[in-house]
Amino acid sequence: MFAERVPWGYLGSVKTRPTRCPDHLPTDRAAEVLFPGEIALNRLRALYVPGRQHKLLVDAWCEVYAHPELPVVIDTAPFN
């Protein structure tokens, strides 16, 4: 979360730390989505999605994978 370069997502995506970013801040303010490995779902407090369609999709995944207790919150702010 605090590295100069953090791999994330697919297709070799990399987030680069801004040059003037203070040491106490993560490479990206949405650092939880940049975690370069697996995170157990029981460690998540909530999952933020930008809209209803995304929420329905995640709710379906949670049902399929038997994790219905994961709170899925519709909020566009983290994506701006």
C-alpha positions as CSV (number, residue, x, y, z in Angstrom):
1,M,0.0,0.0,0.0
2,F,3.0,2.3,0.5
3,A,5.3,1.1,-2.3
4,E,6.5,3.3,-5.2
5,R,4.7,1.0,-7.6
6,V,1.8,-1.2,-6.8
7,P,0.5,-3.9,-9.3
8,W,-3.3,-4.2,-9.4
9,G,-6.1,-5.6,-11.4
10,Y,-5.4,-7.3,-14.7
11,L,-3.3,-6.7,-17.8
12,G,-0.2,-5.5,-15.9
13,S,-1.8,-2.4,-14.4
14,V,0.4,-0.5,-12.0
15,K,-0.3,2.4,-9.7
16,T,2.6,4.8,-9.2
17,R,3.1,6.7,-6.0
18,P,2.8,10.5,-6.6
19,T,6.2,12.3,-6.0
20,R,4.8,14.6,-3.3
21,C,2.7,12.0,-1.5
22,P,3.5,12.1,2.3
23,D,5.0,9.0,3.7
24,H,2.0,8.4,6.0
25,L,-0.5,8.1,3.1
26,P,-0.9,5.0,0.9
27,T,0.1,5.0,-2.8
28,D,-3.5,5.4,-3.7
29,R,-6.4,6.6,-1.4
30,A,-8.3,3.5,-2.6
31,A,-5.5,1.3,-1.4
32,E,-7.7,-1.6,-0.5
33,V,-8.4,-2.2,-4.2
34,L,-4.7,-2.2,-5.0
35,F,-3.7,-5.0,-2.5
36,P,-1.5,-7.2,-4.7
37,G,-2.7,-10.5,-3.2
38,E,-5.8,-12.2,-1.9
39,I,-7.9,-10.9,1.0
40,A,-10.2,-13.1,2.9
41,L,-13.8,-11.8,2.6
42,N,-14.3,-12.0,6.3
43,R,-11.6,-9.3,6.7
44,L,-13.7,-6.8,4.7
45,R,-15.9,-4.3,6.5
46,A,-17.8,-3.3,3.3
47,L,-17.4,-3.3,-0.4
48,Y,-18.2,-0.1,-2.2
49,V,-19.6,-0.1,-5.7
50,P,-20.6,2.8,-8.0
51,G,-24.1,1.6,-8.8
52,R,-27.1,-0.7,-8.5
53,Q,-26.0,-3.1,-11.3
54,H,-22.6,-3.6,-9.6
55,K,-24.3,-4.2,-6.3
56,L,-26.6,-6.8,-7.8
57,L,-23.6,-8.6,-9.4
58,V,-21.6,-8.6,-6.1
59,D,-24.6,-9.8,-4.2
60,A,-25.0,-12.7,-6.7
61,W,-21.3,-13.6,-6.3
62,C,-21.6,-13.5,-2.5
63,E,-24.6,-15.9,-2.7
64,V,-22.8,-18.3,-5.0
65,Y,-19.7,-18.3,-2.8
66,A,-21.6,-18.5,0.4
67,H,-20.6,-15.0,1.8
68,P,-24.0,-13.3,2.2
69,E,-22.8,-11.3,5.2
70,L,-20.5,-9.0,3.1
71,P,-22.1,-5.5,3.2
72,V,-22.2,-4.0,-0.3
73,V,-22.6,-0.2,-0.3
74,I,-23.6,1.9,-3.3
75,D,-21.5,5.1,-3.1
76,T,-19.9,6.9,-6.1
77,A,-17.5,9.0,-3.9
78,P,-14.7,6.4,-3.7
79,F,-14.6,6.3,-7.6
80,N,-14.2,10.0,-8.2
